[in-house]
Amino acid sequence: MAEVSDEITSKVFLCEASGKPFRVLRQELEFYRKMNLPLPYKSPDVRHQERLQRRNPHLIFARTSSQSGVEIYSSFAGCRPEKVCSEEEF
């Protein structure tokens, strides 16, 4: 990443997912250098949508506590492998 010059901020890239043009900001380039990350190949909008898709949905499911068997409500669906427990048990 250190070999990339600052001139890259004046170039326009095409998103591999959407085909829309985007630029890399100077602050963004500094962050990628500091964290030793590669330059993005997707636009900021596509990256943001992908992050949102990885979040839990805003739904509540009736579950059974993995410790006591008491019925509780959780944002994790019953088909998910996570163990859930009540607030008191936590």
N, CA, C and O atoms as a MOPAC input file, in Angstrom:
PM7 MOZYME 1SCF
protein

 N      0.82700 1    -1.19400 1     0.00000 1
 C      0.00000 1     0.00000 1     0.00000 1
 C      0.87000 1     1.25700 1     0.00000 1
 O      0.47700 1     2.27500 1    -0.56900 1
 N      2.03000 1     1.20300 1     0.62000 1
 C      2.89400 1     2.37800 1     0.68100 1
 C      3.37600 1     2.79000 1    -0.70700 1
 O      3.71200 1     3.95500 1    -0.92100 1
 N      3.41300 1     1.84600 1    -1.65900 1
 C      3.89400 1     2.16000 1    -3.00400 1
 C      2.88800 1     2.93600 1    -3.84200 1
 O      3.23700 1     3.41700 1    -4.92000 1
 N      1.65100 1     3.07100 1    -3.37900 1
 C      0.63200 1     3.82400 1    -4.09600 1
 C      0.86000 1     5.31500 1    -3.84000 1
 O      0.96600 1     5.74900 1    -2.69300 1
 N      0.93400 1     6.08500 1    -4.91400 1
 C      1.19000 1     7.51700 1    -4.76300 1
 C     -0.10200 1     8.26300 1    -4.42000 1
 O     -1.20500 1     7.73500 1    -4.56700 1
 N      0.06600 1     9.50100 1    -3.96000 1
 C     -1.07900 1    10.34300 1    -3.61800 1
 C     -1.90300 1    10.72100 1    -4.84400 1
 O     -3.04800 1    11.15300 1    -4.71200 1
 N     -1.33500 1    10.56300 1    -6.02400 1
 C     -2.03900 1    10.89800 1    -7.26000 1
 C     -3.24800 1     9.98200 1    -7.49500 1
 O     -4.11600 1    10.29500 1    -8.31000 1
 N     -3.30000 1     8.87600 1    -6.79600 1
 C     -4.41800 1     7.93900 1    -6.95900 1
 C     -5.74000 1     8.59800 1    -6.57100 1
 O     -6.80100 1     8.18700 1    -7.04100 1
 N     -5.67900 1     9.62500 1    -5.71100 1
 C     -6.90400 1    10.30400 1    -5.27700 1
 C     -7.54200 1    11.13000 1    -6.39800 1
 O     -8.70300 1    11.52400 1    -6.29400 1
 N     -6.80200 1    11.38700 1    -7.44600 1
 C     -7.37100 1    12.14700 1    -8.56700 1
 C     -7.92200 1    11.22300 1    -9.65400 1
 O     -8.48300 1    11.70100 1   -10.64000 1
 N     -7.77100 1     9.92100 1    -9.48600 1
 C     -8.25400 1     8.96100 1   -10.48500 1
 C     -9.66800 1     8.49900 1   -10.15300 1
 O    -10.09000 1     8.53500 1    -8.99600 1
 N    -10.38100 1     8.07200 1   -11.16100 1
 C    -11.74500 1     7.56500 1   -11.00400 1
 C    -11.71500 1     6.06800 1   -11.26200 1
 O    -11.17500 1     5.61300 1   -12.27000 1
 N    -12.30000 1     5.30400 1   -10.34400 1
 C    -12.36900 1     3.85000 1   -10.46200 1
 C    -13.80100 1     3.43800 1   -10.77200 1
 O    -14.74300 1     4.17100 1   -10.47300 1
 N    -13.96100 1     2.26900 1   -11.36900 1
 C    -15.28800 1     1.71100 1   -11.60700 1
 C    -15.51800 1     0.57700 1   -10.61800 1
 O    -14.68000 1    -0.31100 1   -10.46400 1
 N    -16.65800 1     0.62200 1    -9.95800 1
 C    -17.03500 1    -0.40300 1    -8.99300 1
 C    -17.22300 1    -1.72900 1    -9.73200 1
 O    -17.90200 1    -1.78500 1   -10.75700 1
 N    -16.61100 1    -2.80300 1    -9.19700 1
 C    -16.74700 1    -4.12000 1    -9.82000 1
 C    -18.15400 1    -4.69100 1    -9.66900 1
 O    -18.57200 1    -5.52200 1   -10.47600 1
 N    -18.88100 1    -4.26000 1    -8.65500 1
 C    -20.22500 1    -4.79500 1    -8.41800 1
 C    -21.30100 1    -4.02300 1    -9.17800 1
 O    -22.18000 1    -4.62400 1    -9.79700 1
 N    -21.23300 1    -2.69800 1    -9.13200 1
 C    -22.30100 1    -1.88900 1    -9.72100 1
 C    -21.90600 1    -1.20500 1   -11.02700 1
 O    -22.77100 1    -0.79000 1   -11.79800 1
 N    -20.60600 1    -1.08700 1   -11.27500 1
 C    -20.14500 1    -0.39400 1   -12.47400 1
 C    -20.14500 1     1.11800 1   -12.34300 1
 O    -19.80500 1     1.82200 1   -13.29400 1
 N    -20.52300 1     1.62800 1   -11.17100 1
 C    -20.55700 1     3.07900 1   -10.95800 1
 C    -19.15100 1     3.61200 1   -10.65500 1
 O    -18.35000 1     2.91700 1   -10.02900 1
 N    -18.85100 1     4.82300 1   -11.08900 1
 C    -17.54300 1     5.41200 1   -10.79500 1
 C    -17.46600 1     5.88300 1    -9.34700 1
 O    -18.46000 1     6.31000 1    -8.76000 1
 N    -16.24900 1     5.79500 1    -8.78100 1
 C    -16.00300 1     6.32100 1    -7.43300 1
 C    -14.54300 1     6.72800 1    -7.32700 1
 O    -13.70700 1     6.31800 1    -8.13200 1
 N    -14.25600 1     7.53300 1    -6.33100 1
 C    -12.89100 1     7.99200 1    -6.07100 1
 C    -12.46500 1     7.56700 1    -4.67600 1
 O    -13.29400 1     7.28500 1    -3.81200 1
 N    -11.17100 1     7.52800 1    -4.48000 1
 C    -10.59600 1     7.28000 1    -3.16600 1
 C    -10.17800 1     8.63300 1    -2.61000 1
 O     -9.38200 1     9.34500 1    -3.22200 1
 N    -10.72000 1     8.98600 1    -1.44600 1
 C    -10.40200 1    10.26800 1    -0.82700 1
 C     -9.01600 1    10.22800 1    -0.17900 1
 O     -8.50900 1     9.15300 1     0.13900 1
 N     -8.41600 1    11.38300 1     0.01200 1
 C     -7.09300 1    11.45800 1     0.62700 1
 C     -7.09400 1    10.84500 1     2.02800 1
 O     -6.19200 1    10.08600 1     2.38200 1
 N     -8.12500 1    11.18400 1     2.82900 1
 C     -8.21300 1    10.64000 1     4.18600 1
 C     -8.38200 1     9.11700 1     4.15900 1
 O     -7.83700 1     8.40300 1     5.00100 1
 N     -9.13500 1     8.64600 1     3.19000 1
 C     -9.35100 1     7.21000 1     3.03400 1
 C     -8.02900 1     6.51500 1     2.68100 1
 O     -7.71100 1     5.45700 1     3.22400 1
 N     -7.27000 1     7.11800 1     1.76900 1
 C     -5.97000 1     6.56300 1     1.38100 1
 C     -5.02800 1     6.51600 1     2.57200 1
 O     -4.30400 1     5.53600 1     2.74800 1
 N     -5.02900 1     7.56100 1     3.39100 1
 C     -4.18200 1     7.58200 1     4.59600 1
 C     -4.57700 1     6.45400 1     5.55300 1
 O     -3.71400 1     5.80900 1     6.14900 1
 N     -5.87400 1     6.22300 1     5.69500 1
 C     -6.34900 1     5.14600 1     6.56300 1
 C     -5.88900 1     3.78000 1     6.02800 1
 O     -5.40000 1     2.95000 1     6.79400 1
 N     -6.04100 1     3.54900 1     4.73000 1
 C     -5.61700 1     2.27500 1     4.13700 1
 C     -4.12300 1     2.06300 1     4.32200 1
 O     -3.68400 1     0.94600 1     4.59500 1
 N     -3.34700 1     3.11600 1     4.17800 1
 C     -1.89600 1     3.01000 1     4.39700 1
 C     -1.58400 1     2.67300 1     5.85100 1
 O     -0.78000 1     1.78600 1     6.14000 1
 N     -2.23300 1     3.39500 1     6.75900 1
 C     -1.97800 1     3.18800 1     8.18900 1
 C     -2.32500 1     1.75800 1     8.61600 1
 O     -1.59600 1     1.14900 1     9.39800 1
 N     -3.43200 1     1.22900 1     8.10400 1
 C     -3.88500 1    -0.11400 1     8.47500 1
 C     -3.34200 1    -1.20400 1     7.54700 1
 O     -3.64500 1    -2.38500 1     7.71800 1
 N     -2.54200 1    -0.79500 1     6.56800 1
 C     -1.95700 1    -1.72300 1     5.60700 1
 C     -3.04400 1    -2.52800 1     4.88000 1
 O     -2.96400 1    -3.75200 1     4.76800 1
 N     -4.05100 1    -1.81200 1     4.39500 1
 C     -5.17700 1    -2.42600 1     3.69100 1
 C     -5.06900 1    -2.15600 1     2.19300 1
 O     -4.50700 1    -1.13900 1     1.78700 1
 N     -5.59800 1    -3.05300 1     1.37500 1
 C     -5.59200 1    -2.79800 1    -0.06800 1
 C     -6.63900 1    -1.75500 1    -0.43900 1
 O     -7.57300 1    -1.50200 1     0.32200 1
 N     -6.48100 1    -1.16100 1    -1.59700 1
 C     -7.48000 1    -0.21600 1    -2.08800 1
 C     -8.78800 1    -0.95400 1    -2.36500 1
 O     -8.76300 1    -2.11200 1    -2.78100 1
 N     -9.91900 1    -0.30500 1    -2.14200 1
 C    -11.20800 1    -0.96100 1    -2.39000 1
 C    -11.45500 1    -1.12600 1    -3.88200 1
 O    -10.97100 1    -0.33800 1    -4.69400 1
 N    -12.20700 1    -2.14800 1    -4.22900 1
 C    -12.58900 1    -2.36900 1    -5.62200 1
 C    -14.09700 1    -2.23700 1    -5.80200 1
 O    -14.63100 1    -2.45400 1    -6.89000 1
 N    -14.77600 1    -1.87400 1    -4.70200 1
 C    -16.21500 1    -1.61600 1    -4.75700 1
 C    -16.46400 1    -0.19900 1    -4.26800 1
 O    -15.69400 1     0.34100 1    -3.47400 1
 N    -17.54700 1     0.39700 1    -4.75100 1
 C    -17.87400 1     1.77600 1    -4.37000 1
 C    -18.29800 1     1.83900 1    -2.90300 1
 O    -18.70000 1     0.82400 1    -2.33400 1
 N    -18.21300 1     3.01000 1    -2.29000 1
 C    -18.63800 1     3.14100 1    -0.89400 1
 C    -20.09500 1     2.72500 1    -0.67700 1
 O    -20.41800 1     2.13900 1     0.35700 1
 N    -20.97100 1     3.01800 1    -1.62900 1
 C    -22.38000 1     2.63000 1    -1.48000 1
 C    -22.54200 1     1.11700 1    -1.42800 1
 O    -23.30300 1     0.60600 1    -0.60700 1
 N    -21.84400 1     0.40300 1    -2.28500 1
 C    -21.93600 1    -1.05600 1    -2.31400 1
 C    -21.35700 1    -1.63700 1    -1.02600 1
 O    -21.93500 1    -2.55600 1    -0.44500 1
 N    -20.21600 1    -1.10500 1    -0.57600 1
 C    -19.61700 1    -1.59300 1     0.67400 1
 C    -20.55000 1    -1.36700 1     1.85700 1
 O    -20.66100 1    -2.22000 1     2.73800 1
 N    -21.21800 1    -0.22200 1     1.87600 1
 C    -22.15800 1     0.07900 1     2.96200 1
 C    -23.34300 1    -0.89000 1     2.93400 1
 O    -23.74500 1    -1.40200 1     3.97900 1
 N    -23.89800 1    -1.14400 1     1.75900 1
 C    -25.02400 1    -2.08000 1     1.64200 1
 C    -24.61200 1    -3.48800 1     2.08100 1
 O    -25.40100 1    -4.19000 1     2.71300 1
 N    -23.40400 1    -3.90100 1     1.75800 1
 C    -22.92800 1    -5.22200 1     2.17800 1
 C    -22.79100 1    -5.30100 1     3.69600 1
 O    -23.09100 1    -6.33300 1     4.29600 1
 N    -22.33900 1    -4.20900 1     4.31800 1
 C    -22.24400 1    -4.19300 1     5.79000 1
 C    -23.62700 1    -4.28900 1     6.41800 1
 O    -23.81100 1    -5.00800 1     7.40000 1
 N    -24.59300 1    -3.58000 1     5.86800 1
 C    -25.95900 1    -3.61700 1     6.40600 1
 C    -26.57100 1    -5.00800 1     6.28200 1
 O    -27.32500 1    -5.42700 1     7.16100 1
 N    -26.26200 1    -5.72400 1     5.21400 1
 C    -26.81200 1    -7.06000 1     5.01700 1
 C    -26.26900 1    -8.06000 1     6.02900 1
 O    -26.91400 1    -9.07500 1     6.29400 1
 N    -25.09000 1    -7.79400 1     6.60100 1
 C    -24.50600 1    -8.69900 1     7.59500 1
 C    -25.07500 1    -8.49400 1     9.00000 1
 O    -24.81900 1    -9.30200 1     9.89200 1
 N    -25.83600 1    -7.43200 1     9.20200 1
 C    -26.39900 1    -7.14300 1    10.52600 1
 C    -27.62400 1    -8.00400 1    10.79600 1
 O    -28.27100 1    -8.50200 1     9.87500 1
 N    -27.92500 1    -8.16600 1    12.06900 1
 C    -29.14700 1    -8.87200 1    12.45800 1
 C    -30.36100 1    -8.06800 1    12.01500 1
 O    -30.34100 1    -6.83900 1    12.08100 1
 N    -31.40900 1    -8.73500 1    11.56800 1
 C    -32.63300 1    -7.99500 1    11.22500 1
 C    -33.27900 1    -7.45200 1    12.49400 1
 O    -33.04000 1    -7.96200 1    13.58900 1
 N    -34.08400 1    -6.43200 1    12.34500 1
 C    -34.76300 1    -5.83400 1    13.49100 1
 C    -36.06400 1    -6.59000 1    13.76500 1
 O    -37.15800 1    -6.03100 1    13.68100 1
 N    -35.92000 1    -7.85800 1    14.09200 1
 C    -37.05700 1    -8.70800 1    14.40900 1
 C    -36.80300 1    -9.37100 1    15.74700 1
 O    -35.65200 1    -9.58000 1    16.13000 1
 N    -37.86000 1    -9.70100 1    16.45600 1
 C    -37.74500 1   -10.37800 1    17.74000 1
 C    -38.36500 1   -11.76800 1    17.60300 1
 O    -39.45700 1   -11.92400 1    17.05600 1
 N    -37.65400 1   -12.76900 1    18.10600 1
 C    -38.09900 1   -14.15500 1    18.02200 1
 C    -38.24200 1   -14.73800 1    19.41800 1
 O    -37.45200 1   -14.42700 1    20.31000 1
 N    -39.24000 1   -15.57400 1    19.60500 1
 C    -39.38900 1   -16.30500 1    20.86500 1
 C    -38.37500 1   -17.43600 1    20.84400 1
 O    -38.34400 1   -18.22700 1    19.90200 1
 N    -37.54700 1   -17.51700 1    21.87300 1
 C    -36.51900 1   -18.55400 1    21.97700 1
 C    -36.60600 1   -19.18800 1    23.35100 1
 O    -37.33300 1   -18.70900 1    24.22100 1
 N    -35.87900 1   -20.24000 1    23.54000 1
 C    -35.77300 1   -20.89000 1    24.84000 1
 C    -34.35400 1   -20.68000 1    25.34200 1
 O    -33.39500 1   -20.88300 1    24.59700 1
 N    -34.21600 1   -20.28000 1    26.58300 1
 C    -32.89900 1   -20.06200 1    27.17100 1
 C    -32.10100 1   -21.35700 1    27.12500 1
 O    -32.61600 1   -22.42700 1    27.44900 1
 N    -30.84400 1   -21.25100 1    26.72300 1
 C    -30.00100 1   -22.44100 1    26.63000 1
 C    -29.56400 1   -22.93600 1    28.00900 1
 O    -29.08000 1   -24.06200 1    28.12800 1
 N    -29.72400 1   -22.11900 1    29.05400 1
 C    -29.31300 1   -22.53100 1    30.39400 1
 C    -30.47300 1   -23.06200 1    31.22700 1
 O    -30.34900 1   -24.11500 1    31.85200 1
 N    -31.60000 1   -22.34900 1    31.24600 1
 C    -32.69500 1   -22.73800 1    32.13600 1
 C    -33.92400 1   -23.26100 1    31.41000 1
 O    -34.81100 1   -23.83200 1    32.04400 1
 N    -33.99900 1   -23.08100 1    30.09900 1
 C    -35.16300 1   -23.53400 1    29.35200 1
 C    -36.35000 1   -22.58500 1    29.41700 1
 O    -37.42400 1   -22.91700 1    28.91600 1
 N    -36.18500 1   -21.41900 1    30.01900 1
 C    -37.24000 1   -20.41600 1    30.13700 1
 C    -37.43700 1   -19.74000 1    28.77200 1
 O    -36.47500 1   -19.51100 1    28.04000 1
 N    -38.68600 1   -19.42800 1    28.44500 1
 C    -38.94400 1   -18.74200 1    27.18900 1
 C    -38.48900 1   -17.28500 1    27.29000 1
 O    -38.84600 1   -16.57900 1    28.23300 1
 N    -37.70300 1   -16.84500 1    26.31600 1
 C    -37.19100 1   -15.47200 1    26.26000 1
 C    -37.37800 1   -14.95300 1    24.83600 1
 O    -37.75500 1   -15.70900 1    23.94200 1
 N    -37.11600 1   -13.68100 1    24.63000 1
 C    -37.20500 1   -13.07200 1    23.31100 1
 C    -35.82100 1   -12.57800 1    22.91300 1
 O    -35.09800 1   -11.98800 1    23.71700 1
 N    -35.46800 1   -12.83200 1    21.65800 1
 C    -34.13100 1   -12.51500 1    21.18200 1
 C    -34.19400 1   -12.05400 1    19.73300 1
 O    -35.15900 1   -12.33800 1    19.02300 1
 N    -33.15400 1   -11.33500 1    19.29600 1
 C    -33.06400 1   -10.94300 1    17.89200 1
 C    -32.46000 1   -12.05900 1    17.04300 1
 O    -32.37500 1   -11.92600 1    15.82200 1
 N    -32.04000 1   -13.16000 1    17.67300 1
 C    -31.50300 1   -14.31000 1    16.96000 1
 C    -32.62200 1   -15.31600 1    16.71600 1
 O    -33.27900 1   -15.75800 1    17.65800 1
 N    -32.84000 1   -15.67700 1    15.45700 1
 C    -33.89000 1   -16.63100 1    15.09800 1
 C    -33.57000 1   -18.00400 1    15.67600 1
 O    -32.41000 1   -18.31800 1    15.94400 1
 N    -34.58900 1   -18.80800 1    15.86400 1
 C    -34.42100 1   -20.13900 1    16.43600 1
 C    -33.57100 1   -21.06900 1    15.59500 1
 O    -32.98500 1   -22.01300 1    16.12600 1
 N    -33.48900 1   -20.82900 1    14.30200 1
 C    -32.69100 1   -21.69000 1    13.42100 1
 C    -31.19800 1   -21.36000 1    13.49200 1
 O    -30.38600 1   -22.08500 1    12.91700 1
 N    -30.82500 1   -20.28800 1    14.18000 1
 C    -29.42100 1   -19.89400 1    14.28800 1
 C    -28.73200 1   -20.70600 1    15.36900 1
 O    -29.38700 1   -21.13000 1    16.32100 1
 N    -27.41800 1   -20.93800 1    15.25400 1
 C    -26.70400 1   -21.79800 1    16.20600 1
 C    -26.32100 1   -21.13100 1    17.52800 1
 O    -25.89100 1   -21.82100 1    18.45200 1
 N    -26.46600 1   -19.80600 1    17.64100 1
 C    -26.03800 1   -19.12800 1    18.86200 1
 C    -26.86200 1   -19.58300 1    20.06500 1
 O    -28.06800 1   -19.81100 1    19.96600 1
 N    -26.18300 1   -19.70700 1    21.19400 1
 C    -26.88300 1   -20.00100 1    22.44500 1
 C    -27.33700 1   -18.67500 1    23.02900 1
 O    -26.59400 1   -17.69400 1    23.03000 1
 N    -28.56000 1   -18.65800 1    23.52200 1
 C    -29.10400 1   -17.44100 1    24.12300 1
 C    -29.48500 1   -17.72300 1    25.56700 1
 O    -29.84300 1   -18.84700 1    25.91800 1
 N    -29.40500 1   -16.70100 1    26.39200 1
 C    -29.81500 1   -16.84800 1    27.79600 1
 C    -30.54700 1   -15.57000 1    28.22700 1
 O    -30.45600 1   -14.53100 1    27.57200 1
 N    -31.25500 1   -15.67300 1    29.31500 1
 C    -32.01500 1   -14.51300 1    29.79800 1
 C    -31.05400 1   -13.49000 1    30.39300 1
 O    -29.88700 1   -13.78600 1    30.64800 1
 N    -31.56700 1   -12.28400 1    30.60700 1
 C    -30.74500 1   -11.22400 1    31.17000 1
 C    -30.23800 1   -11.59400 1    32.56300 1
 O    -29.09900 1   -11.28000 1    32.90900 1
 N    -31.06300 1   -12.25100 1    33.35600 1
 C    -30.65200 1   -12.65500 1    34.69800 1
 C    -29.53900 1   -13.70800 1    34.65700 1
 O    -28.62900 1   -13.69900 1    35.48600 1
 N    -29.62800 1   -14.59900 1    33.69100 1
 C    -28.61100 1   -15.65200 1    33.58100 1
 C    -27.29300 1   -15.13300 1    33.02200 1
 O    -26.23000 1   -15.69800 1    33.27800 1
 N    -27.37600 1   -14.05700 1    32.26000 1
 C    -26.17600 1   -13.50500 1    31.65600 1
 C    -25.31000 1   -12.91300 1    32.73000 1
 O    -24.23600 1   -12.38700 1    32.43700 1

